[in-house]
Amino acid sequence: MHRSRHVWLPVLFAIVGAISLRAQLPFYTDDPSVTDRGKWHFEFFNEFDKLQSSQNQNTANFKLNF
């Protein structure tokens, strides 16, 4: 009986821990009031990722608002 408690106790903690975990959306805002009326707003960002072995991925994104 003592041996089975050692097996079930980690399983119980894993289940309770998985139930209580919560996640949120990434910090992404799409707020149209950021750009003043009649003005231009340009955003540019570049993401460089190192993939498996010697592969790389470079992603460039931009947004232009008026």
Secondary structure by P-SEA (a helix, b strand, c coil): caaaaaaaaaaaaaaaaaaabbbbccccccccccccccbbbbbbbbbbbbccccbbbbbbbbbbcc
